[in-house]
Amino acid sequence: MSARIPCLILAGVFYQTWWVALAFVVLSVPLPWMAVLIANDRAPRKAEHVHKLGQGLEQGDLRGRELESGDHPIVEG
């Protein structure tokens, strides 16, 4: 991204030679897109094991997670 502004400045410097100025302008257009592609290029993540509720847990492990039974007061505003 930091190369885009110097390309535009160089295009202004070489305005008398139109094809050099045009080359700098054309070069500065895809630079942000290429910077995003390079920044996002990485190896894929490892497959992570997702723990689903109830799989691999003993019955005692779920004891603190149960809903309370009984009547609950309803508060209406």
Protein Blocks (a to p, Z undefined) as FASTA:
>chain_A
ZZmmmmmmmmmmmmmmmmlmmmmmmmmmmmmmmmmmmmmgccdddddddddehihpafkl
mmmmpccedddddddZZ
